[in-house]
């Protein structure tokens, strides 16, 4: 049978943070509202020139951007994983997760969506 089958149209959003954090699960399918909020947050805190913009921010401003980004990610994930679980990841692993998540949400047809993060965000201390 050809045609569209919603049941197999996208892969589940499974995540596994081991060995860094003893947690794994599946992100519930995000709502339009959750994805819209994430995209709006990315636009507001990152903008079109993320590295240039972030390099001009104070450490406090970088922390605020990181907090906003984490809040938006936790919201789009329906707290699976939780903020604490995400924060428990090493910096590069956390950013790889963000890249995978953003890629999976923006182009779910890519078989390796987000395996190479394209969003560089400076992590606040």
N, C-alpha and C positions, 0 to 999 in steps of 0.2 A: 504494500500500500504506500502510495506517495502522498505528500501533503504535509501539513503541519500537525505535530503531536506535542502539545504543551507539556505532557508528562516527561518527555525526554529532551525538551528544547534547550535546557541549560543544566549544567552540573550542579550538584549541591555545593553550598559554600562551607565545606568541611575545613577545619583548622586544627592544627596540632602544634602546641608550643613546647613540647618536650624536645630536648632535655633541659631547656632553660626555665620553663615554668611547667609544673605538673598539672597540665590542663589540656583538654581537647574538646571539640564539639562541632556543631553545625550552626552557622548563622541562619536564623530564620529569613525567609525571602523578604528583603526590604520592601517597604511600601514606597509609592511614588513620593510621598511627603518626606520620608526619611532620606531618600536619594537626593531630592531637591535641596533639602537642608544641607547635606554634605557638600553638594556642588556649590551652593551659595557660600558656605564657609570657606571652601577652597578658593573661590574667587576673591573673597574679602581678605583672607589672611595671607594668601600666597600671591595673588595677582599674576600678571603676565611675565614678570621678570623675577622669579622667586629668589634666586641666589643673590642678585643685585639688591633686591629689597631687603632680604634678611641680613645681608652683610652690613647694612646701614642702621640696623636696629640695636638698641641697647639690650643688655642681658635680660632685663625685666620685660622688655617688649618681646623678645624671643620666647621667654617662658609663657607669656600671655598667648602668643600665637600657637605654641605647642599645646597649651591647655585647651584652646578653642578647637584645634584639630582633633585632639583626643576625645573631647566631648562629642564632636560630630561623628567620629568613627564609632564610638560606643553606642550612639543613638542609631546609626544605620545598622549596627550589628544586634540591636535589641539586647544589649549587655551580654551577648554570647559571642566573643569573650568580654569579660568585664574590664573596666578601666584598670583595675589593679593587676589583672593578668597581662594586659598589654604593656603596662608600665614595668612589669617584671622582666620583659624581654631586653636583651642587649640592644643598643642603639641601631646597629645595622640590621639585626633581625627584625626589630620593630618596623623599620622603614621598608624592609622587604615585604613584611605583612601588609603594610599600607599599599605598597605598589601592587601586590597581588590583588588586594581587595578592590582598589580603584580600577584596575584592569578588568577584573571580573564583572564589576558593575557597569563599566562603560562599554565593554565589548565582550559579552559573555560567549561569543562564538569562537574566540581565539582559544586554541587548545592549551596554550601556555600563557594565558592572560596574566600579566603582571609579574612574570617570573624575573624580569629585569626592571626594577623600579625606575620610573622616569621622573618621580617627584622627589626632589632633594629638599628636605626641611631640616633646618638647624635645630637640634634638640637643646632646649634650655636645661641648665644644670639642676 
